[in-house]
């Protein structure tokens, strides 16, 4: 059986393209402070990174036996995060712009597969001037009923970009996202973070997209 050529890269967003997980946590802590709820950095990365705003809020409110309007809280959390992005508290992953330029130059398709709100993704891309590398090829947490670790988010990304699953490499940094990519039967590259301690099997581990790591990525791409 022939081995499929890699022709598409599917990026998780938070913690992969942008350095935002601690900013997300900060926005949740601001939202939940009036309720006396705190989440340690260790617990955030272990349990909540990459799982989506509503599910995080639902879980914490249930855990602390608090009755509140989840829809309103989810909306407010989104507003808090967006304000922080507009205030310049967000940065891109080191070397990711150069990697995106290389992919563009070589004609490799690119898409974002994120659990975040589409407006959050679009705002971050615009703020960091990364929009042109992805265009409309974005799957967000608003688009699907099934979330990571289900395979559907990455399968939807492959369909959107016109690639078969075995022609894709997924970049992830969380256990839920890694399982989603494996469930979609894609090759998997992990961007190391505190959330990546228990991600399971992967094809390559990197810390960022600087030159040394980009070479490792291209070596993996060119093997297929």
Buried (B, 14 or more C-beta within 10 A) or exposed (E): EEEBEBBBBBBBBBBBBBBBBBBBBBBBBBBBEEEEBEBEEEEBBBBBBBBBBBBBBBEBBEEEEBEEEBEEBBEBBBEBBBEBBEEEBBEBBEBBBEBBEBBEEEEBBBBBBBBBBBEBBBBBBEBBEBBEBBEEBBBBBBBBEEBBBBBBBBBBBBBBBEBEBBBBBBBBBBBBBBBBBBBBEBBBBBBBBBBBEEBEEBBBBBBBBBEEBBEEBBEBBEEB
